[in-house]
Amino acid sequence: MASTIEVFLAGLALTINTIAIMMLYFAINSFLGPYTAALEHINAIIGGPLKMGEFTYLYPYIFAVLLIFEIIMIIAFIVVVGRRTVYEDIQ
C-alpha cells in the first residue's frame, strides 16, 4: 500500500526534477550559450590549443541525464499512485 507520504514524496521528486530541467534549459540557453560562443570567438582569434566546441558536448549530456531521470520519475509516480488505487479498490 502506498501511503500518503509516499505519494507526496513521489510527486515532490517529480516536481523538483522538472524544475531542475527548466532551470538547466534556461541556464544553457541564456548564459552558457553566449558565453561559449564568445570564448570560441576569442579562442579563434588567439589560436588557443583547444577549441570550445570540444567542451560543449557536456551541457546536452547533463540535460539528457535529467530527462532520463524525468521519465523514470514519471513511471515511478504512476507506479506509486497505481499501488495506492489498487489497494483501496480491494478493500
C-alpha positions, 0 to 999 in steps of 0.5 A: 500500500502506498501511503500518503507520504509516499505519494507526496514524496513521489510527486515532490521528486517529480516536481523538483526534477522538472524544475531542475530541467527548466532551470538547466534549459534556461541556464544553457540557453541564456548564459552558457550559450553566449558565453561559449560562443564568445570564448570560441570567438576569442579562442579563434582569434588567439589560436588557443590549443583547444577549441570550445566546441570540444567542451560543449558536448557536456551541457546536452549530456547533463540535460539528457541525464535529467530527462532520463531521470524525468521519465523514470520519475514519471513511471515511478509516480504512476507506479506509486499512485497505481499501488495506492488505487489498487489497494483501496479498490480491494478493500 
